[in-house]
Amino acid sequence: MSGTLNKVMLIGHLGDEVKMHYFEGGNCIGRFPIATNETYTNKQSGEKVTNTEWHNIVLRNKAAEICEKYLSKGDKIYVEGRLKTRQWQGEDGNTRYTTEVHVQDFTFLSTKKESMANSMSAGQGNTQATEASREKTPSTVAQTASEPEQEDDLPF
């Protein structure tokens, strides 16, 4: 194969609110961290161990605005994008580096607003409220803001 591939797919929970930065000319950028977890059982002690990995997520323009509007800390999201490493000079004069996931596609898997609406309607036995909240789910908005969805064998 003569080409290269830079592709990242993550499912995780937001570790903070979406931070927006606006530029002259109307463009904007949104940043937030997501956490992914790996859980295993220590064979020697039998203890359950969870390792959390943090990822810096970057979105641009309309995608960033959609995420800022609908997501909050703790929400679950699927992101797909490319790894990019930036470097800059710190105030102390040292060169600093960070690796970010520049998102090309995303899907909301759960939001606090959606979870609260579903739990309230389920407790009352009101299926119409549940259906209404599903119809207005932000994941349908996210699909229109990202690249066209391609068919694949992913289970989600």
Residue pairs with C-beta under 8 A, 6 or more apart in sequence:
6 82
6 83
7 80
7 81
7 82
8 79
8 80
8 81
8 82
8 83
8 101
9 78
9 79
9 80
10 34
10 36
10 55
10 78
10 79
10 80
10 101
11 36
11 76
11 77
11 78
11 109
12 34
12 35
12 36
12 37
12 55
12 76
12 77
12 79
13 34
13 35
13 74
13 75
13 76
13 77
14 32
14 33
14 34
14 71
14 72
14 73
14 74
14 75
14 77
15 32
15 33
15 34
15 35
15 54
15 73
16 32
16 33
16 73
17 32
17 71
17 72
17 73
18 30
18 31
18 32
18 64
18 67
18 68
18 71
19 30
19 31
19 32
20 28
20 29
20 30
20 64
20 65
20 68
21 28
21 29
21 30
21 31
22 28
23 29
27 60
27 61
28 60
28 61
28 64
28 65
29 58
29 59
29 60
29 64
30 58
30 59
30 60
30 63
30 64
30 65
30 67
30 68
31 56
31 57
31 58
31 59
31 100
32 57
32 67
32 71
33 54
33 55
33 56
33 57
34 54
34 55
34 57
34 77
34 79
35 52
35 53
35 54
35 55
36 52
36 53
36 55
37 50
37 51
37 52
37 53
38 50
38 51
38 53
39 48
39 49
39 50
39 51
40 48
40 49
41 47
41 48
41 49
42 48
42 49
55 101
56 98
56 99
56 100
56 101
57 79
57 81
57 100
57 101
57 103
58 84
58 100
58 101
58 102
58 103
59 67
59 103
59 106
60 102
62 145
63 103
63 106
63 142
63 145
63 146
66 138
66 141
66 142
66 145
67 77
67 106
67 142
69 138
70 108
70 111
70 113
70 138
70 141
70 142
71 77
71 108
71 111
71 138
72 111
72 112
74 112
75 108
75 109
75 110
75 111
75 112
76 108
76 109
76 110
77 106
77 107
77 108
77 109
78 106
78 107
78 109
78 156
79 101
79 103
79 105
79 106
80 103
80 104
80 105
80 106
81 101
81 102
81 103
81 104
81 105
82 101
82 102
82 104
83 99
83 100
83 101
83 102
84 99
84 100
84 101
84 102
85 97
85 98
85 99
85 100
86 97
86 98
86 100
87 95
87 96
87 97
88 95
88 96
89 95
89 96
90 96
104 146
104 147
105 146
105 147
105 149
106 142
106 146
107 139
107 142
107 143
107 156
108 114
108 137
108 138
108 139
108 142
109 139
109 156
111 137
111 138
114 133
114 137
114 138
117 129
117 130
117 133
118 130
118 133
120 129
121 127
121 128
121 129
121 130
121 133
122 130
143 149
